[in-house]
Amino acid sequence: MKTIRMTIAAGFAAILLLSPILISCNREPVERTIAQEQEDAKLAEKVKANFASSASFKFPDVQVASFKGTVQLSGFVISDDQKQAAQEIAKGVAGVQDVENKISVKR
């Protein structure tokens, strides 16, 4: 009887451990060609360059990532104005289709 309970418990544990793996196998992979990855890297670098050349705002604590033309901003600034300025600078870069502004304002 004890062996049967242990076997059933081990079976349930195996199912619980393997469920995430099986679920993730059902998803479509996000595909990017090497050319798209290179374009995304160039786009992120253009945004960073525009931040660096900004006369009124410097953004040392802002990170930039790009995926298929969408730029994601993250990190920290000291005011809402800087957060908005970072978004506007990113939007102004040729090739940027959308901006996800996840920058946090230090309070």
DRENZADREN-170597 format. One record per residue (C-alpha): x, y, z; residue number from 1; chain; residue in one letter. Coordinates in nm, 2 decimals, decimal comma, always signed. Layout:
N
@px->X	py->Y	pz->Z	k->NUM	c->A	r->a
...
END
This chain:
107
@px->+0,00	py->+0,00	pz->+0,00	k->1	c->A	r->m
@px->+0,28	py->+0,24	pz->+0,09	k->2	c->A	r->k
@px->+0,46	py->+0,16	pz->-0,24	k->3	c->A	r->t
@px->+0,15	py->+0,24	pz->-0,44	k->4	c->A	r->i
@px->+0,11	py->+0,58	pz->-0,26	k->5	c->A	r->r
@px->+0,48	py->+0,66	pz->-0,33	k->6	c->A	r->m
@px->+0,44	py->+0,56	pz->-0,69	k->7	c->A	r->t
@px->+0,13	py->+0,78	pz->-0,73	k->8	c->A	r->i
@px->+0,30	py->+1,07	pz->-0,56	k->9	c->A	r->a
@px->+0,61	py->+1,03	pz->-0,78	k->10	c->A	r->a
@px->+0,39	py->+1,03	pz->-1,09	k->11	c->A	r->g
@px->+0,21	py->+1,35	pz->-0,98	k->12	c->A	r->f
@px->+0,55	py->+1,51	pz->-0,91	k->13	c->A	r->a
@px->+0,68	py->+1,42	pz->-1,25	k->14	c->A	r->a
@px->+0,37	py->+1,56	pz->-1,42	k->15	c->A	r->i
@px->+0,40	py->+1,89	pz->-1,23	k->16	c->A	r->l
@px->+0,77	py->+1,92	pz->-1,32	k->17	c->A	r->l
@px->+0,72	py->+1,84	pz->-1,68	k->18	c->A	r->l
@px->+0,40	py->+2,05	pz->-1,74	k->19	c->A	r->s
@px->+0,59	py->+2,38	pz->-1,80	k->20	c->A	r->p
@px->+0,82	py->+2,21	pz->-2,05	k->21	c->A	r->i
@px->+0,52	py->+2,06	pz->-2,24	k->22	c->A	r->l
@px->+0,33	py->+2,39	pz->-2,24	k->23	c->A	r->i
@px->+0,63	py->+2,58	pz->-2,37	k->24	c->A	r->s
@px->+0,67	py->+2,34	pz->-2,66	k->25	c->A	r->c
@px->+0,33	py->+2,44	pz->-2,78	k->26	c->A	r->n
@px->+0,42	py->+2,80	pz->-2,85	k->27	c->A	r->r
@px->+0,54	py->+2,95	pz->-3,18	k->28	c->A	r->e
@px->+0,90	py->+3,06	pz->-3,16	k->29	c->A	r->p
@px->+0,97	py->+3,43	pz->-3,20	k->30	c->A	r->v
@px->+1,18	py->+3,44	pz->-3,51	k->31	c->A	r->e
@px->+1,42	py->+3,71	pz->-3,61	k->32	c->A	r->r
@px->+1,66	py->+3,68	pz->-3,89	k->33	c->A	r->t
@px->+2,03	py->+3,78	pz->-3,83	k->34	c->A	r->i
@px->+1,96	py->+4,08	pz->-4,04	k->35	c->A	r->a
@px->+1,67	py->+4,18	pz->-3,81	k->36	c->A	r->q
@px->+1,89	py->+4,14	pz->-3,51	k->37	c->A	r->e
@px->+2,15	py->+4,36	pz->-3,66	k->38	c->A	r->q
@px->+1,89	py->+4,62	pz->-3,75	k->39	c->A	r->e
@px->+1,76	py->+4,61	pz->-3,40	k->40	c->A	r->d
@px->+2,11	py->+4,66	pz->-3,26	k->41	c->A	r->a
@px->+2,17	py->+4,95	pz->-3,49	k->42	c->A	r->k
@px->+1,84	py->+5,11	pz->-3,40	k->43	c->A	r->l
@px->+1,91	py->+5,08	pz->-3,03	k->44	c->A	r->a
@px->+2,26	py->+5,24	pz->-3,09	k->45	c->A	r->e
@px->+2,10	py->+5,53	pz->-3,28	k->46	c->A	r->k
@px->+1,87	py->+5,60	pz->-2,99	k->47	c->A	r->v
@px->+2,16	py->+5,58	pz->-2,74	k->48	c->A	r->k
@px->+2,36	py->+5,82	pz->-2,97	k->49	c->A	r->a
@px->+2,07	py->+6,07	pz->-2,97	k->50	c->A	r->n
@px->+2,05	py->+6,05	pz->-2,59	k->51	c->A	r->f
@px->+2,42	py->+6,12	pz->-2,57	k->52	c->A	r->a
@px->+2,39	py->+6,42	pz->-2,80	k->53	c->A	r->s
@px->+2,09	py->+6,57	pz->-2,63	k->54	c->A	r->s
@px->+2,18	py->+6,92	pz->-2,52	k->55	c->A	r->a
@px->+1,94	py->+6,95	pz->-2,23	k->56	c->A	r->s
@px->+1,91	py->+6,59	pz->-2,09	k->57	c->A	r->f
@px->+2,16	py->+6,32	pz->-2,02	k->58	c->A	r->k
@px->+2,04	py->+5,97	pz->-1,96	k->59	c->A	r->f
@px->+2,31	py->+5,77	pz->-1,79	k->60	c->A	r->p
@px->+2,07	py->+5,53	pz->-1,62	k->61	c->A	r->d
@px->+1,85	py->+5,45	pz->-1,92	k->62	c->A	r->v
@px->+1,88	py->+5,13	pz->-2,11	k->63	c->A	r->q
@px->+1,76	py->+5,08	pz->-2,47	k->64	c->A	r->v
@px->+1,65	py->+4,76	pz->-2,64	k->65	c->A	r->a
@px->+1,49	py->+4,71	pz->-2,98	k->66	c->A	r->s
@px->+1,28	py->+4,44	pz->-3,13	k->67	c->A	r->f
@px->+1,15	py->+4,46	pz->-3,48	k->68	c->A	r->k
@px->+1,14	py->+4,83	pz->-3,48	k->69	c->A	r->g
@px->+0,99	py->+4,87	pz->-3,13	k->70	c->A	r->t
@px->+1,22	py->+5,04	pz->-2,89	k->71	c->A	r->v
@px->+1,20	py->+4,96	pz->-2,52	k->72	c->A	r->q
@px->+1,33	py->+5,22	pz->-2,27	k->73	c->A	r->l
@px->+1,40	py->+5,11	pz->-1,91	k->74	c->A	r->s
@px->+1,60	py->+5,24	pz->-1,62	k->75	c->A	r->g
@px->+1,58	py->+5,55	pz->-1,41	k->76	c->A	r->f
@px->+1,55	py->+5,93	pz->-1,45	k->77	c->A	r->v
@px->+1,50	py->+6,21	pz->-1,19	k->78	c->A	r->i
@px->+1,19	py->+6,37	pz->-1,33	k->79	c->A	r->s
@px->+0,88	py->+6,30	pz->-1,53	k->80	c->A	r->d
@px->+1,00	py->+6,56	pz->-1,78	k->81	c->A	r->d
@px->+1,32	py->+6,35	pz->-1,84	k->82	c->A	r->q
@px->+1,11	py->+6,04	pz->-1,89	k->83	c->A	r->k
@px->+0,89	py->+6,22	pz->-2,15	k->84	c->A	r->q
@px->+1,20	py->+6,37	pz->-2,32	k->85	c->A	r->a
@px->+1,36	py->+6,02	pz->-2,35	k->86	c->A	r->a
@px->+1,05	py->+5,89	pz->-2,52	k->87	c->A	r->q
@px->+1,03	py->+6,19	pz->-2,76	k->88	c->A	r->e
@px->+1,40	py->+6,15	pz->-2,85	k->89	c->A	r->i
@px->+1,35	py->+5,78	pz->-2,91	k->90	c->A	r->a
@px->+1,04	py->+5,84	pz->-3,13	k->91	c->A	r->k
@px->+1,24	py->+6,09	pz->-3,34	k->92	c->A	r->g
@px->+1,49	py->+5,83	pz->-3,45	k->93	c->A	r->v
@px->+1,44	py->+5,71	pz->-3,81	k->94	c->A	r->a
@px->+1,32	py->+5,35	pz->-3,81	k->95	c->A	r->g
@px->+1,15	py->+5,35	pz->-3,47	k->96	c->A	r->v
@px->+0,80	py->+5,23	pz->-3,52	k->97	c->A	r->q
@px->+0,69	py->+5,23	pz->-3,15	k->98	c->A	r->d
@px->+0,84	py->+5,31	pz->-2,81	k->99	c->A	r->v
@px->+0,76	py->+5,12	pz->-2,49	k->100	c->A	r->e
@px->+0,86	py->+5,36	pz->-2,21	k->101	c->A	r->n
@px->+0,93	py->+5,16	pz->-1,89	k->102	c->A	r->k
@px->+1,15	py->+5,42	pz->-1,74	k->103	c->A	r->i
@px->+1,10	py->+5,48	pz->-1,36	k->104	c->A	r->s
@px->+1,13	py->+5,82	pz->-1,20	k->105	c->A	r->v
@px->+1,34	py->+5,83	pz->-0,89	k->106	c->A	r->k
@px->+1,15	py->+6,00	pz->-0,61	k->107	c->A	r->r
END
